[in-house]
Amino acid sequence: MGVALDFLVGHFRGEGTWGEQAFVCRTRGELLVDRFLQLSVEAEGAGGRSHREMVIVHPEGETLVATLYPDRGDVQRFQVLEREAGHSYRLVFTPPGGSGLTPQRWTIERTLTGYRELYEVAEPDGTFRPAVTCTYERQEP
């Protein structure tokens, strides 16, 4: 994979917003067989709102793909686009025609001490609105 997203390997703790609600997120990234990046994510918000997911980033031909497996809802495949080499990536989900799913994009940017993410969902008019924002700091395991 050339490990384009290798800065996501390790343990991270983040704080951000999920809709209007504050949340805390823990992410563990590990490289598997020198080709796949696995991200295990657990988020907890106020009032007991929680979410878990696993993301597998892998090469597919000449492209890079991220497959998201949530604890509930549909499995989603994102195309991974490099925005700034080794620093910023955009993951784009284009739903299959007739699926009723909404286009989404997920921007991940490296910071000095971790990374920042912005997860956006398309509105009916085609504009994107932020659904999740979070800043992560590297943590000891």
DSSP file (Angstrom, degrees, kcal/mol; ACC not computed):
  #  RESIDUE AA STRUCTURE BP1 BP2  ACC     N-H-->O    O-->H-N    N-H-->O    O-->H-N    TCO  KAPPA ALPHA  PHI   PSI    X-CA   Y-CA   Z-CA
    1    1 A M    >         0   0    0      0, 0.0     3,-0.7     0, 0.0    34,-0.1   0.000 360.0 360.0 360.0 -12.4    0.0    0.0    0.0
    2    2 A G  T 3   -     0   0    0     32,-0.3     4,-0.2     1,-0.2    33,-0.1   0.511 360.0-104.0  70.6   0.5    3.0    2.3    0.4
    3    3 A V  T >   +     0   0    0     31,-0.1     3,-1.8     1,-0.1    -1,-0.2   0.888  55.6 176.2  43.2  58.2    1.2    2.8    3.7
    4    4 A A  T <  S+     0   0    0     -3,-0.7     3,-0.3     1,-0.3    -1,-0.1   0.823  79.3  42.2 -57.3 -35.0   -0.2    6.2    2.8
    5    5 A L  T >  S+     0   0    0      1,-0.2     3,-2.3     2,-0.1    -1,-0.3  -0.039  73.7 129.9-103.3  30.3   -2.1    6.5    6.0
    6    6 A D  G X   +     0   0    0     -3,-1.8     3,-1.9     1,-0.3    -1,-0.2   0.708  58.6  74.2 -62.3 -19.8    0.7    5.1    8.2
    7    7 A F  G 3  S+     0   0    0     -3,-0.3    -1,-0.3     1,-0.3    -2,-0.1   0.620  86.8  65.9 -67.4  -9.7    0.3    8.0   10.6
    8    8 A L  G <  S+     0   0    0     -3,-2.3     2,-0.4    20,-0.0    -1,-0.3   0.439  74.6 109.0 -89.5  -0.5   -2.9    6.3   11.8
    9    9 A V    <   +     0   0    0     -3,-1.9     2,-0.3    -4,-0.1    21,-0.2  -0.652  66.7  37.2 -76.8 127.4   -0.9    3.4   13.3
   10   10 A G  E    S-A   29   0A   0     19,-2.6    19,-3.1    -2,-0.4     2,-0.4  -0.847  98.3 -49.7 130.8-167.0   -1.0    3.5   17.1
   11   11 A H  E     -AB  28 139A   0    128,-0.6   128,-3.2    -2,-0.3     2,-0.3  -0.905  52.8-179.9-110.8 135.8   -3.5    4.4   19.8
   12   12 A F  E     -AB  27 138A   0     15,-2.6    15,-2.2    -2,-0.4     2,-0.4  -0.966  17.8-159.3-136.3 149.4   -5.4    7.7   19.8
   13   13 A R  E     -AB  26 137A   0    124,-2.3   124,-2.7    -2,-0.3     2,-0.3  -0.999  20.5-176.0-127.3 132.9   -7.9    9.5   21.9
   14   14 A G  E     -AB  25 136A   0     11,-3.3    11,-2.7    -2,-0.4     2,-0.4  -0.910  18.3-157.4-130.4 156.7  -10.1   12.2   20.5
   15   15 A E  E     +AB  24 135A   0    120,-1.7   120,-1.8    -2,-0.3     2,-0.3  -0.995  37.3 117.7-128.7 138.1  -12.7   14.7   21.5
   16   16 A G  E     -AB  23 134A   0      7,-2.1     7,-2.1    -2,-0.4     2,-0.4  -0.858  55.6 -68.8-167.6-158.4  -15.2   16.3   19.2
   17   17 A T  E     -AB  22 133A   0    116,-2.1   116,-2.2    -2,-0.3     2,-0.5  -0.949  20.7-165.8-122.8 142.9  -18.8   16.7   18.2
   18   18 A W  E >  S-AB  21 132A   0      3,-3.3     3,-1.7    -2,-0.4     2,-0.5  -0.921  78.9 -45.1-125.0  97.4  -21.2   14.2   16.8
   19   19 A G  T 3  S-     0   0    0    112,-2.7   114,-0.1    -2,-0.5    -2,-0.0  -0.684 124.9 -27.4  69.6-122.9  -24.1   16.2   15.5
   20   20 A E  T 3  S+     0   0    0     -2,-0.5     2,-0.3    -3,-0.1    -1,-0.3   0.443 122.5  95.2 -97.6  -2.8  -24.7   18.7   18.3
   21   21 A Q  E <  S-A   18   0A   0     -3,-1.7    -3,-3.3     1,-0.0     2,-0.2  -0.706  72.2-125.7-100.7 140.0  -23.3   16.4   21.0
   22   22 A A  E     +A   17   0A   0     -2,-0.3    24,-1.1    -5,-0.2     2,-0.3  -0.501  36.4 176.5 -73.3 148.2  -19.8   16.2   22.5
   23   23 A F  E     -AC  16  45A   0     -7,-2.1    -7,-2.1    22,-0.2     2,-0.4  -0.977  28.1-134.7-149.7 163.4  -18.1   12.8   22.4
   24   24 A V  E     -AC  15  44A   0     20,-2.7    20,-2.7    -2,-0.3     2,-0.4  -0.958  24.6-167.0-117.8 138.5  -14.9   11.0   23.2
   25   25 A C  E     -AC  14  43A   0    -11,-2.7   -11,-3.3    -2,-0.4     2,-0.4  -0.976  11.1-161.6-131.4 140.9  -13.4    8.6   20.7
   26   26 A R  E     -AC  13  42A   0     16,-2.8    16,-2.4    -2,-0.4     2,-0.4  -0.987  13.4-175.3-120.7 131.3  -10.7    6.0   21.0
   27   27 A T  E     -AC  12  41A   0    -15,-2.2   -15,-2.6    -2,-0.4     2,-0.5  -0.984  11.2-167.1-129.2 136.2   -9.0    4.6   17.9
   28   28 A R  E     -AC  11  40A   0     12,-2.3    12,-2.6    -2,-0.4     2,-0.5  -0.989  10.2-168.8-120.9 123.0   -6.4    1.9   17.5
   29   29 A G  E     +AC  10  39A   0    -19,-3.1   -19,-2.6    -2,-0.5     2,-0.4  -0.932   9.1 173.1-113.1 133.3   -4.7    1.6   14.1
   30   30 A E  E     - C   0  38A   0      8,-2.4     8,-2.9    -2,-0.5     2,-0.4  -0.997  29.9-125.2-140.7 146.8   -2.5   -1.3   13.1
   31   31 A L  E     - C   0  37A   0     -2,-0.4     2,-0.5     6,-0.2     6,-0.2  -0.748  25.2-157.7 -88.5 129.9   -0.8   -2.5   10.0
   32   32 A L  E >>  - C   0  36A   0      4,-3.4     4,-2.4    -2,-0.4     3,-2.4  -0.943  68.4 -21.2-113.9 129.8   -1.7   -6.0    8.9
   33   33 A V  T 34 S-     0   0    0     -2,-0.5    -1,-0.2     1,-0.3     4,-0.1   0.770 109.5 -77.6  41.8  37.5    0.7   -8.1    6.6
   34   34 A D  T 34 S+     0   0    0      2,-0.2   -32,-0.3     1,-0.2    -1,-0.3   0.630 129.6  66.0  56.1  17.2    2.3   -4.8    5.4
   35   35 A R  T <4 S+     0   0    0     -3,-2.4     2,-0.4     1,-0.2    -2,-0.2   0.567  86.9  60.1-134.7 -25.9   -0.7   -4.1    3.1
   36   36 A F  E  <  -C   32   0A   0     -4,-2.4    -4,-3.4    22,-0.1     2,-0.5  -0.881  57.8-153.1-117.5 141.1   -3.8   -3.4    5.2
   37   37 A L  E     -CD  31  57A   0     20,-2.3    20,-3.0    -2,-0.4     2,-0.5  -0.964  13.9-163.3-110.1 123.1   -4.5   -0.8    7.7
   38   38 A Q  E     -CD  30  56A   0     -8,-2.9    -8,-2.4    -2,-0.5     2,-0.5  -0.929   3.2-168.5-108.9 127.3   -7.1   -1.7   10.3
   39   39 A L  E     -CD  29  55A   0     16,-2.9    16,-2.5    -2,-0.5     2,-0.5  -0.969   3.8-164.5-114.8 122.4   -8.7    1.0   12.4
   40   40 A S  E     -CD  28  54A   0    -12,-2.6   -12,-2.3    -2,-0.5     2,-0.4  -0.939  16.0-170.5-105.6 124.0  -10.8    0.0   15.4
   41   41 A V  E     +CD  27  53A   0     12,-2.9    12,-2.1    -2,-0.5     2,-0.4  -0.941  16.3 179.6-124.6 134.5  -13.0    2.9   16.6
   42   42 A E  E     -CD  26  52A   0    -16,-2.4   -16,-2.8    -2,-0.4     2,-0.4  -0.989   9.6-175.2-132.6 124.9  -15.1    3.3   19.8
   43   43 A A  E     -CD  25  51A   0      8,-3.1     8,-2.1    -2,-0.4     2,-0.4  -0.948   4.4-172.4-122.1 140.9  -17.0    6.5   20.4
   44   44 A E  E     -CD  24  50A   0    -20,-2.7   -20,-2.7    -2,-0.4     6,-0.2  -0.997   5.9-176.7-134.1 130.8  -19.1    7.5   23.4
   45   45 A G  E >   -C   23   0A   0      4,-3.9     3,-1.1    -2,-0.4   -22,-0.2  -0.632  39.8 -69.8-115.4 176.6  -21.3   10.6   23.8
   46   46 A A  G >  S+     0   0    0    -24,-1.1     3,-1.0     1,-0.2    -1,-0.2  -0.280 115.8  30.3 -61.5 150.2  -23.3   12.1   26.5
   47   47 A G  G 3  S-     0   0    0      1,-0.2    -1,-0.2    -3,-0.1    -3,-0.0   0.647 132.5 -68.9  74.5  14.6  -26.5   10.3   27.5
   48   48 A G  G <  S+     0   0    0     -3,-1.1    -1,-0.2     1,-0.3     2,-0.2   0.499  82.6 155.3  85.4   3.0  -25.0    6.9   26.7
   49   49 A R    <   +     0   0    0     -3,-1.0    -4,-3.9    -4,-0.1     2,-0.3  -0.484  19.5 169.5 -65.0 129.1  -24.9    7.3   22.9
   50   50 A S  E     -D   44   0A   0     -6,-0.2     2,-0.3    -2,-0.2    -6,-0.2  -0.941  20.5-173.9-142.5 163.4  -22.2    5.0   21.6
   51   51 A H  E     -D   43   0A   0     -8,-2.1    -8,-3.1    -2,-0.3     2,-0.4  -0.973   2.5-169.4-157.2 140.2  -20.8    3.7   18.3
   52   52 A R  E     +D   42   0A   0     -2,-0.3    19,-2.2   -10,-0.2     2,-0.3  -0.981  15.0 161.7-131.1 147.3  -18.2    1.1   17.3
   53   53 A E  E     -DE  41  70A   0    -12,-2.1   -12,-2.9    -2,-0.4     2,-0.4  -0.989  27.2-142.2-156.7 160.5  -16.7    0.4   13.9
   54   54 A M  E     -DE  40  69A   0     15,-2.0    15,-3.4    -2,-0.3     2,-0.4  -0.992  15.0-164.2-125.4 137.5  -13.8   -1.2   12.1
   55   55 A V  E     -DE  39  68A   0    -16,-2.5   -16,-2.9    -2,-0.4     2,-0.5  -0.986   1.5-164.3-122.4 129.3  -12.3    0.3    9.0
   56   56 A I  E     -DE  38  67A   0     11,-2.4    11,-2.8    -2,-0.4     2,-0.5  -0.966   4.7-163.1-114.5 119.9  -10.0   -1.7    6.7
   57   57 A V  E     +DE  37  66A   0    -20,-3.0   -20,-2.3    -2,-0.5     9,-0.2  -0.890  25.1 154.0-102.3 128.2   -7.9    0.3    4.2
   58   58 A H  E     - E   0  65A   0      7,-3.0     7,-2.9    -2,-0.5     2,-0.2  -0.992  44.3 -99.8-153.1 154.9   -6.4   -1.7    1.4
   59   59 A P  E     - E   0  64A   0      0, 0.0     2,-0.3     0, 0.0     5,-0.2  -0.506  27.7-173.4 -75.0 147.1   -5.2   -1.5   -2.2
   60   60 A E  E >   - E   0  63A   0      3,-3.0     3,-1.8    -2,-0.2     2,-0.3  -0.830  64.5 -53.9-140.5  98.8   -7.6   -2.5   -4.9
   61   61 A G  T 3  S-     0   0    0     -2,-0.3    -1,-0.1     1,-0.3     0, 0.0  -0.560 121.1 -20.6  65.7-126.7   -5.8   -2.5   -8.3
   62   62 A E  T 3  S+     0   0    0     -2,-0.3    -1,-0.3    -3,-0.1     2,-0.2   0.416 127.6  76.7 -92.2   0.1   -4.3    1.0   -8.7
   63   63 A T  E <  S-E   60   0A   0     -3,-1.8    -3,-3.0    18,-0.0     2,-0.4  -0.645  74.2-126.7-110.4 167.2   -6.6    2.6   -6.1
   64   64 A L  E     -EF  59  80A   0     16,-0.5    16,-2.8    -5,-0.2     2,-0.3  -0.951  27.6-169.2-113.2 133.2   -6.9    2.6   -2.3
   65   65 A V  E     -EF  58  79A   0     -7,-2.9    -7,-3.0    -2,-0.4     2,-0.5  -0.924  13.5-156.9-124.9 144.8  -10.2    1.6   -0.7
   66   66 A A  E     -EF  57  78A   0     12,-2.6    12,-3.5    -2,-0.3     2,-0.6  -0.991   9.3-160.6-121.3 122.9  -11.5    1.9    2.9
   67   67 A T  E     -EF  56  77A   0    -11,-2.8   -11,-2.4    -2,-0.5     2,-0.5  -0.918   8.3-154.1-105.8 122.7  -14.3   -0.5    3.9
   68   68 A L  E     -EF  55  76A   0      8,-3.3     8,-1.9    -2,-0.6   -13,-0.2  -0.850   9.3-170.3-102.5 124.7  -16.2    0.6    6.9
   69   69 A Y  E     -E   54   0A   0    -15,-3.4   -15,-2.0    -2,-0.5     6,-0.1  -0.893  14.9-166.8-113.8  97.5  -17.9   -2.0    9.1
   70   70 A P  E     -E   53   0A   0      0, 0.0   -17,-0.2     0, 0.0     3,-0.1  -0.387  33.3-116.6 -83.4 162.6  -20.2   -0.2   11.6
   71   71 A D  S    S+     0   0    0    -19,-2.2     2,-0.3     1,-0.2   -18,-0.1   0.709 104.3  11.7 -69.5 -18.9  -21.8   -1.8   14.7
   72   72 A R  S    S+     0   0    0    -20,-0.3    -1,-0.2     2,-0.1     2,-0.1  -0.978 109.9  36.7-152.0 151.7  -25.2   -1.0   13.1
   73   73 A G  S    S-     0   0    0     -2,-0.3     2,-0.2    -3,-0.1     0, 0.0  -0.462  93.0 -30.8  98.4-174.8  -26.1    0.1    9.6
   74   74 A D        -     0   0    0     -2,-0.1     2,-0.2     1,-0.1    -2,-0.1  -0.501  56.5-112.1 -85.4 144.9  -24.7   -0.7    6.2
   75   75 A V        -     0   0    0     -2,-0.2     2,-0.4    -6,-0.1    -6,-0.2  -0.546  40.3-158.4 -66.4 137.6  -21.1   -1.6    5.3
   76   76 A Q  E     -F   68   0A   0     -8,-1.9    -8,-3.3    -2,-0.2     2,-0.5  -0.967  13.2-149.8-128.4 140.9  -19.7    1.2    3.2
   77   77 A R  E     -F   67   0A   0     -2,-0.4    17,-0.5   -10,-0.2     2,-0.4  -0.942  16.2-166.5-110.8 125.5  -16.8    1.4    0.7
   78   78 A F  E     -F   66   0A   0    -12,-3.5   -12,-2.6    -2,-0.5     2,-0.4  -0.879  19.2-131.8-109.7 139.4  -14.9    4.6    0.4
   79   79 A Q  E     -FG  65  92A   0     13,-2.7    13,-2.7    -2,-0.4     2,-0.6  -0.785  26.3-136.4 -83.3 133.4  -12.4    5.6   -2.3
   80   80 A V  E     -FG  64  91A   0    -16,-2.8   -16,-0.5    -2,-0.4     2,-0.5  -0.838  22.7-173.3 -98.0 121.4   -9.3    7.0   -0.7
   81   81 A L  E     - G   0  90A   0      9,-3.1     9,-3.0    -2,-0.6     2,-0.5  -0.955  21.1-132.6-117.0 129.5   -7.9   10.2   -2.3
   82   82 A E  E     + G   0  89A   0     -2,-0.5     7,-0.2     7,-0.2     3,-0.2  -0.683  25.1 175.2 -80.8 126.3   -4.7   11.8   -1.4
   83   83 A R  E    S+     0   0A   0      5,-2.9     2,-0.4    -2,-0.5     6,-0.2   0.827  77.2   9.1 -97.1 -42.2   -5.1   15.5   -0.9
   84   84 A E  E >> S- G   0  88A   0      4,-2.0     3,-3.0     0, 0.0     4,-2.3  -0.945  98.2 -99.2-142.1 116.8   -1.6   16.4    0.3
   85   85 A A  T 34 S-     0   0    0     -2,-0.4     4,-0.1     1,-0.3   -81,-0.0  -0.013 100.3 -10.8 -45.1 121.5    1.1   13.6    0.2
   86   86 A G  T 34 S+     0   0    0      1,-0.1    -1,-0.3     2,-0.1     3,-0.1   0.492 134.6  62.3  70.9   3.8    1.5   12.0    3.6
   87   87 A H  T <4 S+     0   0    0     -3,-3.0    23,-3.4     1,-0.3     2,-0.4   0.714  98.5  27.4-128.1 -42.0   -0.6   14.6    5.3
   88   88 A S  E  <  +GH  84 109A   0     -4,-2.3    -5,-2.9    21,-0.2    -4,-2.0  -0.993  54.5 176.3-140.1 134.3   -4.2   14.9    4.2
   89   89 A Y  E     -GH  82 108A   0     19,-2.7    19,-2.7    -2,-0.4     2,-0.5  -0.968  16.0-151.7-135.3 148.8   -6.7   12.3    2.7
   90   90 A R  E     -GH  81 107A   0     -9,-3.0    -9,-3.1    -2,-0.3     2,-0.5  -0.991   7.6-157.6-121.2 129.1  -10.3   12.4    1.7
   91   91 A L  E     -GH  80 106A   0     15,-3.1    15,-2.5    -2,-0.5     2,-0.5  -0.922  14.2-160.4-104.1 126.7  -12.4    9.2    1.7
   92   92 A V  E     -GH  79 105A   0    -13,-2.7   -13,-2.7    -2,-0.5     2,-0.6  -0.930   9.2-163.3-118.1 125.9  -15.4    9.4   -0.6
   93   93 A F  E     - H   0 104A   0     11,-2.9    11,-1.8    -2,-0.5   -15,-0.2  -0.935   6.9-177.6-107.4 117.5  -18.5    7.3   -0.4
   94   94 A T        -     0   0    0     -2,-0.6   -17,-0.1   -17,-0.5     3,-0.1  -0.954  25.4-134.3-112.2 110.8  -20.7    7.2   -3.5
   95   95 A P        -     0   0    0      0, 0.0     3,-0.1     0, 0.0     5,-0.1  -0.276  24.4-100.7 -67.5 148.8  -23.8    5.1   -2.8
   96   96 A P    >   -     0   0    0      0, 0.0     3,-1.9     0, 0.0     5,-0.3  -0.395  52.9 -87.5 -62.6 145.0  -24.9    2.6   -5.4
   97   97 A G  T 3  S+     0   0    0      1,-0.3    -3,-0.0     2,-0.1     0, 0.0  -0.262 112.3  13.3 -55.0 134.8  -27.8    3.8   -7.5
   98   98 A G  T 3  S+     0   0    0      3,-0.1    -1,-0.3    -3,-0.1     0, 0.0   0.471  91.8 114.2  79.6   2.2  -31.2    3.1   -5.9
   99   99 A S  S <  S-     0   0    0     -3,-1.9    -2,-0.1     2,-0.1     3,-0.1   0.746  74.3-134.3 -77.5 -22.5  -29.7    2.2   -2.5
  100  100 A G        +     0   0    0      1,-0.3     2,-0.1    -4,-0.3    -3,-0.1   0.447  61.0 134.0  80.6  -1.1  -31.3    5.1   -0.7
  101  101 A L        -     0   0    0     -5,-0.3    -1,-0.3     1,-0.1    -2,-0.1  -0.426  55.1-119.3 -80.9 159.8  -27.9    5.8    1.0
  102  102 A T        -     0   0    0     -2,-0.1    -1,-0.1    -3,-0.1    21,-0.1  -0.804  24.5-108.9-102.8 136.9  -26.5    9.3    1.2
  103  103 A P        -     0   0    0      0, 0.0    19,-2.6     0, 0.0     2,-0.3  -0.337  44.3-177.1 -58.8 144.8  -23.1   10.4   -0.3
  104  104 A Q  E     -HI  93 121A   0    -11,-1.8   -11,-2.9    17,-0.2     2,-0.3  -0.960  17.6-161.2-142.1 157.0  -20.5   11.0    2.4
  105  105 A R  E     -HI  92 120A   0     15,-2.2    15,-3.4    -2,-0.3     2,-0.5  -0.996   2.3-162.4-143.8 147.4  -17.0   12.2    2.6
  106  106 A W  E     -HI  91 119A   0    -15,-2.5   -15,-3.1    -2,-0.3     2,-0.5  -0.980   6.6-161.2-133.4 114.5  -14.4   11.9    5.4
  107  107 A T  E     -HI  90 118A   0     11,-3.0    11,-2.1    -2,-0.5     2,-0.5  -0.868   6.3-172.1-103.6 129.3  -11.4   14.1    5.6
  108  108 A I  E     -HI  89 117A   0    -19,-2.7   -19,-2.7    -2,-0.5     2,-0.4  -0.984   4.1-176.5-123.3 124.8   -8.4   13.0    7.7
  109  109 A E  E     -HI  88 116A   0      7,-2.8     7,-2.7    -2,-0.5   -21,-0.2  -0.980  24.2-125.0-126.5 132.6   -5.5   15.3    8.3
  110  110 A R  E     - I   0 115A   0    -23,-3.4     5,-0.3    -2,-0.4     2,-0.2  -0.462  28.1-169.3 -68.6 141.1   -2.2   14.6   10.1
  111  111 A T        -     0   0    0      3,-2.3     3,-0.4    -2,-0.1    -1,-0.0  -0.720  40.0 -96.1-119.5 176.8   -1.4   17.0   13.0
  112  112 A L  S    S+     0   0    0     -2,-0.2    -2,-0.0     1,-0.2    25,-0.0   0.824 123.6  24.4 -63.0 -30.7    1.9   17.3   15.0
  113  113 A T  S    S-     0   0    0     23,-0.1    25,-2.8    24,-0.0     2,-0.2   0.287 136.8 -40.6-120.8   9.6    0.5   15.1   17.8
  114  114 A G  E    S- J   0 137A   0     -3,-0.4    -3,-2.3    23,-0.2     2,-0.3  -0.785  78.6 -66.7 170.7-123.8   -2.1   13.0   16.1
  115  115 A Y  E     -IJ 110 136A   0     21,-1.2    21,-3.6    -5,-0.3     2,-0.4  -0.986  24.1-135.9-159.1 165.8   -4.8   13.7   13.5
  116  116 A R  E     -IJ 109 135A   0     -7,-2.7    -7,-2.8    -2,-0.3     2,-0.4  -0.961  19.6-163.3-126.1 142.8   -8.0   15.6   12.8
  117  117 A E  E     -IJ 108 134A   0     17,-2.8    17,-2.0    -2,-0.4     2,-0.4  -0.960  12.0-170.6-130.3 149.9  -11.1   14.3   11.1
  118  118 A L  E     -IJ 107 133A   0    -11,-2.1   -11,-3.0    -2,-0.4     2,-0.5  -0.976   8.5-166.4-135.1 119.9  -14.2   15.8    9.5
  119  119 A Y  E     -IJ 106 132A   0     13,-3.1    12,-3.4    -2,-0.4    13,-1.9  -0.945  13.0-173.7-111.1 122.5  -17.1   13.5    8.4
  120  120 A E  E     -IJ 105 130A   0    -15,-3.4   -15,-2.2    -2,-0.5     2,-0.4  -0.886  13.4-155.1-122.3 149.0  -19.7   15.1    6.2
  121  121 A V  E     -IJ 104 129A   0      8,-2.3     8,-2.5    -2,-0.3   -17,-0.2  -0.953  26.6-112.5-122.3 139.9  -23.0   14.0    4.8
  122  122 A A  E     - J   0 128A   0    -19,-2.6     6,-0.2    -2,-0.4     5,-0.1  -0.470  23.5-142.4 -74.2 139.7  -24.6   15.3    1.6
  123  123 A E    >   -     0   0    0      4,-3.6     3,-2.3    -2,-0.2    -1,-0.0  -0.509  35.5 -97.7 -87.7 165.4  -27.8   17.3    1.8
  124  124 A P  T 3  S+     0   0    0      0, 0.0    -1,-0.1     0, 0.0    -2,-0.1   0.801 125.3  57.2 -56.3 -28.7  -30.5   16.8   -0.9
  125  125 A D  T 3  S-     0   0    0      2,-0.1     3,-0.1     1,-0.0    -3,-0.0   0.453 121.5-106.7 -83.5   1.5  -29.2   19.9   -2.8
  126  126 A G  S <  S+     0   0    0     -3,-2.3     2,-0.1     1,-0.4    -1,-0.0   0.285  80.5 124.6  94.0 -10.7  -25.7   18.3   -3.0
  127  127 A T        -     0   0    0     -5,-0.1    -4,-3.6     1,-0.0     2,-0.4  -0.455  58.0-124.8 -77.4 158.6  -24.0   20.5   -0.4
  128  128 A F  E     - J   0 122A   0     -6,-0.2    -6,-0.2    -2,-0.1   -24,-0.1  -0.858  19.4-163.2-108.0 140.5  -22.2   18.7    2.4
  129  129 A R  E     - J   0 121A   0     -8,-2.5    -8,-2.3    -2,-0.4     2,-0.1  -0.949  30.2-105.1-119.0 142.4  -22.8   19.4    6.1
  130  130 A P  E     + J   0 120A   0      0, 0.0   -10,-0.3     0, 0.0     3,-0.1  -0.432  38.3 169.3 -64.4 134.1  -20.5   18.4    9.0
  131  131 A A  E     +     0   0A   0    -12,-3.4  -112,-2.7     1,-0.4     2,-0.4   0.671  69.8  17.1-111.2 -36.0  -21.8   15.3   10.9
  132  132 A V  E     +BJ  18 119A   0    -13,-1.9   -13,-3.1  -114,-0.2    -1,-0.4  -0.998  59.0 177.5-140.8 134.5  -18.7   14.6   13.0
  133  133 A T  E     +BJ  17 118A   0   -116,-2.2  -116,-2.1    -2,-0.4     2,-0.3  -0.996  14.9 162.4-131.8 140.7  -15.6   16.6   13.8
  134  134 A C  E     -BJ  16 117A   0    -17,-2.0   -17,-2.8    -2,-0.4     2,-0.5  -0.985  28.7-150.2-158.4 144.7  -12.8   15.4   16.1
  135  135 A T  E     -BJ  15 116A   0   -120,-1.8  -120,-1.7    -2,-0.3     2,-0.3  -0.986  23.1-158.4-117.9 127.8   -9.2   16.1   17.0
  136  136 A Y  E     -BJ  14 115A   0    -21,-3.6   -21,-1.2    -2,-0.5     2,-0.4  -0.815   7.1-159.2-111.0 143.9   -7.1   13.1   18.1
  137  137 A E  E     -BJ  13 114A   0   -124,-2.7  -124,-2.3    -2,-0.3   -23,-0.2  -0.952  31.5-106.2-117.8 141.4   -3.9   12.9   20.2
  138  138 A R  E     -B   12   0A   0    -25,-2.8     2,-0.3    -2,-0.4  -126,-0.3  -0.423  42.0-167.3 -65.0 139.0   -1.6   10.0   20.2
  139  139 A Q  E     -B   11   0A   0   -128,-3.2  -128,-0.6    -2,-0.1    -1,-0.0  -0.880  25.9-105.5-126.3 156.2   -1.8    7.9   23.4
  140  140 A E              0   0    0     -2,-0.3  -130,-0.0     1,-0.1  -128,-0.0  -0.596 360.0 360.0 -74.7 144.5    0.3    5.2   25.0
  141  141 A P              0   0    0      0, 0.0    -1,-0.1     0, 0.0  -129,-0.0   0.512 360.0 360.0 -62.9 360.0   -1.4    1.7   24.7
